[in-house]
C-alpha cells in the first residue's frame, strides 16, 4: 500500500498565497491515482480557526474513509488551553489519527505533546529549519512519535536538513518525510544513516505533484521490503496504537489569551572570546 502522508485539503482564509487560500484536490486526486497512491493523509491549509478547518477536512475524509486519513491541525498559541478538546473531537468524532503543527503559526508546546502522548498520536511538526528543537522534543517526549517534514526545511536549507539527519539517527521517535526535498543526496544519506524505517513518503500535495515526489523515493534504489516501509509501512506503524480515549489526564491549564510566544533569552547575544 502506498500512503501519501502529507497533503493539504480545504480552504484557508488568509488570502496571502495558496498555502492559506485553497487546497483543492481536483487535480491532485487523478495524479495520485495515476501514480498508484492508495491512501492520503489530509490536513487543512493555514486557517484562522482550525476547529472550522479540521471539520471541513473531516467532511472530505468521511466521503472516502477508504481513501483518506485525517490529521488535526492545531495552532499552538491561539489554541492554548483547548488543544485537548480540539484533538479529542478530531479523534473521537472524526477518526483522525495524528496532529499537525507548523512553526509558521507558532512553535510547538508541551500542551500539544501531552495530548499527543495521551492519545498515542504521531505529531507532524514543520520546524521551518529550526531543527534544534527536535533534540528537546525527542528527549522530553520519547514516547511520542514526531515526523519532521521536508527533512527539516521546505527551503533549500542544506544546513538544517543535514542537521536533522543526526536527530533521525540518534532518536528512535524522530522521523521525516520526503516531501519537497530538493537535494536528493540528502535523502540518500538519511536512509543510509538512520535507516529506511525513519523516512515516510509525502508529497506536500496538492501543490506539489505526488508522482514527481514518489519518483524520488523510487530512485533511492531500496530493496522491495525497505521501499514498502517508506511508501506506507512506516506511517501505518506510527498510527497503529492510536487511542480513541486518552490513557491519562489531559492538560486543562487556563492560559491567558494573547500570551506572547516564548523567546530565546540569548538570541543575538555575543560572547567575547578569550
KOLDOKE-793733 format. One record per residue (C-alpha): y, z negated, x; residue number from 1; residue in one letter. Coordinates in Angstrom, 1 decimal, decimal comma, always signed. Layout:
<rs>
+--------+--------+--------+-----+------+
|  north |     up |   east | seq | type |
+--------+--------+--------+-----+------+
|      Y |      Z |      X | NUM |    a |
...
+--------+--------+--------+-----+------+
</rs>
This chain:
<rs>
+--------+--------+--------+-----+------+
|  north |     up |   east | seq | type |
+--------+--------+--------+-----+------+
|   +0,0 |   +0,0 |   +0,0 |   1 |    x |
|   +3,5 |   +0,9 |   +1,3 |   2 |    x |
|   +6,2 |   -1,5 |   +0,3 |   3 |    x |
|   +9,9 |   -0,8 |   +1,0 |   4 |    x |
|  +11,1 |   -4,4 |   +1,5 |   5 |    x |
|  +14,8 |   -3,6 |   +1,5 |   6 |    x |
|  +16,5 |   -1,7 |   -1,4 |   7 |    x |
|  +19,6 |   -2,4 |   -3,5 |   8 |    x |
|  +19,9 |   -1,8 |   -7,2 |   9 |    x |
|  +22,5 |   -2,1 |   -9,9 |  10 |    x |
|  +26,3 |   -2,0 |  -10,0 |  11 |    x |
|  +28,8 |   -4,1 |   -7,9 |  12 |    x |
|  +32,3 |   -4,9 |   -9,0 |  13 |    x |
|  +34,2 |   -4,7 |   -5,7 |  14 |    x |
|  +35,1 |   -1,0 |   -5,6 |  15 |    x |
|  +35,7 |   -1,1 |   -1,8 |  16 |    x |
|  +32,7 |   +1,0 |   -0,8 |  17 |    x |
|  +29,2 |   +2,0 |   -2,0 |  18 |    x |
|  +27,9 |   -1,5 |   -0,9 |  19 |    x |
|  +29,9 |   -3,3 |   -3,7 |  20 |    x |
|  +30,3 |   -0,4 |   -6,2 |  21 |    x |
|  +27,0 |   +1,1 |   -7,1 |  22 |    x |
|  +23,3 |   +1,2 |   -6,0 |  23 |    x |
|  +21,8 |   +3,7 |   -8,5 |  24 |    x |
|  +18,2 |   +4,5 |   -7,9 |  25 |    x |
|  +18,2 |   +8,1 |   -9,4 |  26 |    x |
|  +17,9 |   +9,8 |   -6,1 |  27 |    x |
|  +16,1 |   +7,1 |   -4,2 |  28 |    x |
|  +13,1 |   +6,9 |   -6,5 |  29 |    x |
|  +12,0 |  +10,6 |   -6,2 |  30 |    x |
|  +12,5 |  +10,3 |   -2,4 |  31 |    x |
|  +10,4 |   +7,2 |   -2,3 |  32 |    x |
|   +7,6 |   +8,7 |   -4,4 |  33 |    x |
|   +7,6 |  +11,8 |   -2,2 |  34 |    x |
|   +7,2 |   +9,6 |   +0,9 |  35 |    x |
|   +4,3 |   +7,8 |   -0,6 |  36 |    x |
|   +6,0 |   +4,4 |   -1,1 |  37 |    x |
|   +4,1 |   +2,4 |   -3,7 |  38 |    x |
|   +6,4 |   -0,6 |   -4,3 |  39 |    x |
|  +10,0 |   -1,6 |   -3,7 |  40 |    x |
|  +11,9 |   -4,8 |   -3,2 |  41 |    x |
|  +15,1 |   -4,8 |   -5,1 |  42 |    x |
|  +18,2 |   -7,0 |   -4,8 |  43 |    x |
|  +21,8 |   -6,4 |   -6,0 |  44 |    x |
|  +24,7 |   -4,7 |   -4,4 |  45 |    x |
|  +27,5 |   -7,1 |   -3,4 |  46 |    x |
|  +29,0 |   -8,7 |   -6,5 |  47 |    x |
|  +31,5 |  -11,4 |   -7,5 |  48 |    x |
|  +28,9 |  -13,1 |   -9,8 |  49 |    x |
|  +25,3 |  -12,9 |   -8,6 |  50 |    x |
|  +23,9 |  -14,6 |  -11,7 |  51 |    x |
|  +25,1 |  -11,4 |  -13,5 |  52 |    x |
|  +23,9 |   -9,1 |  -10,8 |  53 |    x |
|  +20,5 |  -10,7 |  -10,5 |  54 |    x |
|  +19,9 |  -10,4 |  -14,2 |  55 |    x |
|  +20,7 |   -6,7 |  -14,0 |  56 |    x |
|  +18,1 |   -6,3 |  -11,3 |  57 |    x |
|  +15,7 |   -8,3 |  -13,4 |  58 |    x |
|  +16,0 |   -5,8 |  -16,2 |  59 |    x |
|  +15,2 |   -3,0 |  -13,8 |  60 |    x |
|  +12,2 |   -4,9 |  -12,4 |  61 |    x |
|  +11,0 |   -5,7 |  -16,0 |  62 |    x |
|  +10,9 |   -1,9 |  -16,8 |  63 |    x |
|   +8,5 |   -1,3 |  -14,0 |  64 |    x |
|   +6,8 |   -4,5 |  -12,8 |  65 |    x |
|   +4,1 |   -2,4 |  -11,3 |  66 |    x |
|   +6,6 |   -0,8 |   -9,0 |  67 |    x |
|   +9,3 |   -3,3 |   -8,3 |  68 |    x |
|   +9,7 |   -6,8 |   -6,8 |  69 |    x |
|  +12,9 |   -8,8 |   -7,1 |  70 |    x |
|  +14,9 |  -10,9 |   -4,7 |  71 |    x |
|  +17,7 |  -13,2 |   -5,9 |  72 |    x |
|  +21,0 |  -12,6 |   -4,2 |  73 |    x |
|  +22,9 |  -15,8 |   -3,5 |  74 |    x |
|  +26,5 |  -16,3 |   -2,3 |  75 |    x |
|  +26,2 |  -19,3 |   +0,0 |  76 |    x |
|  +29,8 |  -20,5 |   -0,7 |  77 |    x |
|  +30,5 |  -19,5 |   -4,4 |  78 |    x |
|  +27,1 |  -20,7 |   -5,5 |  79 |    x |
|  +27,2 |  -24,1 |   -3,7 |  80 |    x |
|  +25,7 |  -26,7 |   -5,9 |  81 |    x |
|  +24,0 |  -24,3 |   -8,2 |  82 |    x |
|  +21,6 |  -22,4 |   -5,9 |  83 |    x |
|  +18,6 |  -24,3 |   -7,2 |  84 |    x |
|  +19,4 |  -23,3 |  -10,8 |  85 |    x |
|  +20,0 |  -19,6 |   -9,9 |  86 |    x |
|  +16,8 |  -19,3 |   -7,9 |  87 |    x |
|  +14,8 |  -21,2 |  -10,5 |  88 |    x |
|  +15,9 |  -18,8 |  -13,2 |  89 |    x |
|  +15,1 |  -15,8 |  -11,0 |  90 |    x |
|  +11,6 |  -17,1 |  -10,1 |  91 |    x |
|  +10,6 |  -18,7 |  -13,4 |  92 |    x |
|  +12,1 |  -16,3 |  -15,9 |  93 |    x |
|  +12,2 |  -13,0 |  -13,9 |  94 |    x |
|   +9,3 |  -13,4 |  -11,5 |  95 |    x |
|  +11,4 |  -12,9 |   -8,4 |  96 |    x |
|   +9,7 |  -13,6 |   -5,1 |  97 |    x |
|  +12,5 |  -14,1 |   -2,5 |  98 |    x |
|  +16,1 |  -14,9 |   -1,7 |  99 |    x |
|  +18,7 |  -12,5 |   -0,2 | 100 |    x |
|  +21,8 |  -13,9 |   +1,6 | 101 |    x |
|  +24,4 |  -11,9 |   +3,5 | 102 |    x |
|  +26,9 |  -13,2 |   +6,1 | 103 |    x |
|  +29,5 |  -10,7 |   +4,6 | 104 |    x |
|  +29,6 |  -13,2 |   +1,7 | 105 |    x |
|  +29,1 |  -16,4 |   +3,6 | 106 |    x |
|  +26,9 |  -18,0 |   +6,2 | 107 |    x |
|  +23,5 |  -19,4 |   +5,0 | 108 |    x |
|  +23,4 |  -23,1 |   +4,2 | 109 |    x |
|  +20,9 |  -25,9 |   +4,1 | 110 |    x |
|  +21,0 |  -25,8 |   +0,3 | 111 |    x |
|  +19,6 |  -22,3 |   +0,3 | 112 |    x |
|  +17,0 |  -23,1 |   +2,9 | 113 |    x |
|  +15,9 |  -26,2 |   +1,0 | 114 |    x |
|  +15,5 |  -24,3 |   -2,3 | 115 |    x |
|  +13,5 |  -21,6 |   -0,4 | 116 |    x |
|  +11,2 |  -24,3 |   +1,0 | 117 |    x |
|  +10,7 |  -25,8 |   -2,4 | 118 |    x |
|   +9,6 |  -22,5 |   -3,9 | 119 |    x |
|   +7,9 |  -21,2 |   -0,7 | 120 |    x |
|  +10,2 |  -18,2 |   -0,9 | 121 |    x |
|  +11,0 |  -15,9 |   +2,0 | 122 |    x |
|  +14,7 |  -15,6 |   +2,8 | 123 |    x |
|  +16,1 |  -12,2 |   +3,9 | 124 |    x |
|  +19,3 |  -13,1 |   +5,7 | 125 |    x |
|  +21,6 |  -10,4 |   +7,1 | 126 |    x |
|  +23,2 |  -12,2 |  +10,0 | 127 |    x |
|  +25,5 |   -9,2 |  +10,8 | 128 |    x |
|  +24,9 |   -9,6 |  +14,6 | 129 |    x |
|  +25,3 |  -13,4 |  +14,6 | 130 |    x |
|  +21,8 |  -13,8 |  +16,0 | 131 |    x |
|  +22,3 |  -17,3 |  +17,5 | 132 |    x |
|  +22,0 |  -18,9 |  +14,0 | 133 |    x |
|  +18,3 |  -17,7 |  +13,9 | 134 |    x |
|  +17,5 |  -20,4 |  +16,5 | 135 |    x |
|  +18,8 |  -23,1 |  +14,2 | 136 |    x |
|  +17,1 |  -21,7 |  +11,1 | 137 |    x |
|  +13,7 |  -21,4 |  +12,8 | 138 |    x |
|  +13,8 |  -24,9 |  +14,3 | 139 |    x |
|  +15,3 |  -26,7 |  +11,2 | 140 |    x |
|  +13,0 |  -24,9 |   +8,7 | 141 |    x |
|   +9,8 |  -24,0 |  +10,4 | 142 |    x |
|   +8,0 |  -23,8 |   +7,0 | 143 |    x |
|  +10,4 |  -21,2 |   +5,6 | 144 |    x |
|   +9,9 |  -17,5 |   +6,4 | 145 |    x |
|  +13,0 |  -15,7 |   +7,4 | 146 |    x |
|  +13,4 |  -11,9 |   +7,5 | 147 |    x |
|  +16,4 |  -10,8 |   +9,6 | 148 |    x |
|  +17,1 |   -7,2 |   +8,5 | 149 |    x |
|  +18,2 |   -4,3 |  +10,7 | 150 |    x |
|  +16,7 |   -6,1 |  +13,8 | 151 |    x |
|  +19,7 |   -8,4 |  +13,6 | 152 |    x |
|  +22,6 |   -5,9 |  +13,2 | 153 |    x |
|  +23,2 |   -2,9 |  +11,0 | 154 |    x |
|  +25,9 |   -1,9 |  +13,5 | 155 |    x |
|  +24,7 |   -0,2 |  +16,7 | 156 |    x |
|  +24,7 |   -3,6 |  +18,4 | 157 |    x |
|  +22,3 |   -3,4 |  +21,3 | 158 |    x |
|  +23,1 |   -7,0 |  +22,4 | 159 |    x |
|  +22,4 |   -8,6 |  +19,0 | 160 |    x |
|  +19,2 |   -6,5 |  +18,4 | 161 |    x |
|  +17,8 |   -7,2 |  +21,8 | 162 |    x |
|  +18,5 |  -10,9 |  +21,4 | 163 |    x |
|  +16,7 |  -11,0 |  +18,1 | 164 |    x |
|  +13,5 |   -9,8 |  +19,8 | 165 |    x |
|  +13,4 |  -13,0 |  +21,7 | 166 |    x |
|  +13,5 |  -15,0 |  +18,5 | 167 |    x |
|  +10,8 |  -12,9 |  +17,0 | 168 |    x |
|   +8,6 |  -13,5 |  +20,0 | 169 |    x |
|   +9,2 |  -17,3 |  +20,1 | 170 |    x |
|   +9,3 |  -18,3 |  +16,4 | 171 |    x |
|   +6,4 |  -17,8 |  +14,0 | 172 |    x |
|   +8,6 |  -18,0 |  +10,9 | 173 |    x |
|  +11,1 |  -15,3 |  +12,0 | 174 |    x |
|  +10,6 |  -11,6 |  +11,0 | 175 |    x |
|  +12,7 |   -8,5 |  +10,9 | 176 |    x |
|  +12,8 |   -5,2 |   +9,0 | 177 |    x |
|  +13,1 |   -1,7 |  +10,4 | 178 |    x |
|  +16,0 |   -0,5 |   +8,1 | 179 |    x |
|  +19,0 |   +1,2 |   +9,7 | 180 |    x |
|  +17,9 |   +0,6 |  +13,3 | 181 |    x |
|  +19,4 |   +3,4 |  +15,4 | 182 |    x |
|  +17,9 |   +2,6 |  +18,8 | 183 |    x |
|  +14,2 |   +3,4 |  +18,3 | 184 |    x |
|  +13,1 |   +1,9 |  +21,6 | 185 |    x |
|  +14,2 |   -1,5 |  +20,4 | 186 |    x |
|  +11,7 |   -1,2 |  +17,5 | 187 |    x |
|   +9,0 |   -0,3 |  +20,1 | 188 |    x |
|   +9,9 |   -3,3 |  +22,2 | 189 |    x |
|  +10,0 |   -5,6 |  +19,2 | 190 |    x |
|   +6,4 |   -4,7 |  +18,3 | 191 |    x |
|   +5,2 |   -4,8 |  +21,9 | 192 |    x |
|   +6,7 |   -8,3 |  +22,5 | 193 |    x |
|   +6,4 |  -10,0 |  +19,1 | 194 |    x |
|   +3,5 |   -8,1 |  +17,5 | 195 |    x |
|   +3,3 |   -5,9 |  +14,5 | 196 |    x |
|   +3,0 |   -8,9 |  +12,2 | 197 |    x |
|   +6,7 |   -9,6 |  +12,8 | 198 |    x |
|   +8,0 |   -6,2 |  +11,6 | 199 |    x |
|   +8,4 |   -5,1 |   +7,9 | 200 |    x |
|   +9,2 |   -1,6 |   +6,8 | 201 |    x |
|  +12,5 |   -1,4 |   +4,9 | 202 |    x |
|  +14,9 |   +1,5 |   +4,1 | 203 |    x |
|  +18,2 |   -0,1 |   +3,0 | 204 |    x |
|  +18,0 |   +2,2 |   +0,0 | 205 |    x |
|  +19,4 |   +3,8 |   -2,0 | 206 |    x |
|  +22,0 |   +4,5 |   +0,7 | 207 |    x |
|  +19,5 |   +5,4 |   +3,5 | 208 |    x |
|  +16,6 |   +7,9 |   +2,9 | 209 |    x |
|  +13,3 |   +6,0 |   +2,5 | 210 |    x |
|  +11,4 |   +8,9 |   +4,0 | 211 |    x |
|  +13,5 |   +9,0 |   +7,1 | 212 |    x |
|  +13,2 |   +5,3 |   +7,6 | 213 |    x |
|   +9,5 |   +5,4 |   +7,0 | 214 |    x |
|   +9,2 |   +8,2 |   +9,7 | 215 |    x |
|  +10,4 |   +5,7 |  +12,3 | 216 |    x |
|   +7,5 |   +3,4 |  +11,6 | 217 |    x |
|   +5,0 |   +6,2 |  +11,7 | 218 |    x |
|   +6,4 |   +7,3 |  +15,1 | 219 |    x |
|   +5,7 |   +3,8 |  +16,6 | 220 |    x |
|   +2,2 |   +5,1 |  +17,0 | 221 |    x |
|   +0,5 |   +1,9 |  +15,8 | 222 |    x |
|   -3,2 |   +1,8 |  +15,2 | 223 |    x |
|   -4,0 |   +2,0 |  +11,5 | 224 |    x |
|   -4,6 |   -1,7 |  +11,0 | 225 |    x |
|   -1,3 |   -2,6 |  +12,6 | 226 |    x |
|   +0,6 |   +0,1 |  +10,7 | 227 |    x |
|   -0,7 |   -1,2 |   +7,4 | 228 |    x |
|   +0,7 |   -4,6 |   +8,3 | 229 |    x |
|   +4,2 |   -3,2 |   +8,9 | 230 |    x |
|   +4,1 |   -0,9 |   +5,9 | 231 |    x |
|   +3,2 |   -3,6 |   +3,4 | 232 |    x |
|   +0,7 |   -6,2 |   +4,6 | 233 |    x |
|   +3,3 |   -8,4 |   +6,2 | 234 |    x |
|   +5,5 |   -8,5 |   +3,2 | 235 |    x |
|   +2,6 |   -9,3 |   +0,9 | 236 |    x |
|   +1,6 |  -12,1 |   +3,2 | 237 |    x |
|   +5,1 |  -13,6 |   +3,0 | 238 |    x |
|   +5,1 |  -13,7 |   -0,8 | 239 |    x |
|   +1,5 |  -14,8 |   -1,2 | 240 |    x |
|   +2,4 |  -18,5 |   -1,5 | 241 |    x |
|   +5,5 |  -18,3 |   -3,7 | 242 |    x |
|   +5,5 |  -21,1 |   -6,3 | 243 |    x |
|   +6,9 |  -20,9 |   -9,8 | 244 |    x |
|   +7,5 |  -24,7 |   -9,7 | 245 |    x |
|   +9,1 |  -26,5 |   -6,8 | 246 |    x |
|   +7,0 |  -28,8 |   -4,8 | 247 |    x |
|   +9,8 |  -31,2 |   -4,1 | 248 |    x |
|  +13,1 |  -32,4 |   -5,5 | 249 |    x |
|  +15,7 |  -29,6 |   -5,4 | 250 |    x |
|  +19,2 |  -30,2 |   -3,9 | 251 |    x |
|  +21,7 |  -31,1 |   -6,5 | 252 |    x |
|  +24,7 |  -32,2 |   -4,5 | 253 |    x |
|  +28,0 |  -31,6 |   -6,2 | 254 |    x |
|  +30,3 |  -29,5 |   -3,9 | 255 |    x |
|  +34,0 |  -29,1 |   -4,5 | 256 |    x |
|  +34,9 |  -25,5 |   -5,5 | 257 |    x |
|  +36,7 |  -23,5 |   -2,8 | 258 |    x |
|  +35,4 |  -25,6 |   +0,1 | 259 |    x |
|  +36,0 |  -23,6 |   +3,3 | 260 |    x |
|  +33,1 |  -22,2 |   +5,3 | 261 |    x |
|  +32,3 |  -24,3 |   +8,4 | 262 |    x |
|  +33,7 |  -23,0 |  +11,6 | 263 |    x |
|  +32,6 |  -23,3 |  +15,2 | 264 |    x |
|  +34,8 |  -26,0 |  +16,6 | 265 |    x |
|  +34,6 |  -24,5 |  +20,1 | 266 |    x |
|  +35,3 |  -20,9 |  +19,1 | 267 |    x |
|  +37,6 |  -19,3 |  +21,7 | 268 |    x |
|  +37,5 |  -22,5 |  +23,8 | 269 |    x |
|  +38,0 |  -21,8 |  +27,5 | 270 |    x |
|  +36,2 |  -23,9 |  +30,0 | 271 |    x |
|  +37,6 |  -23,5 |  +33,6 | 272 |    x |
|  +35,1 |  -23,0 |  +36,4 | 273 |    x |
|  +34,8 |  -25,3 |  +39,4 | 274 |    x |
+--------+--------+--------+-----+------+
</rs>
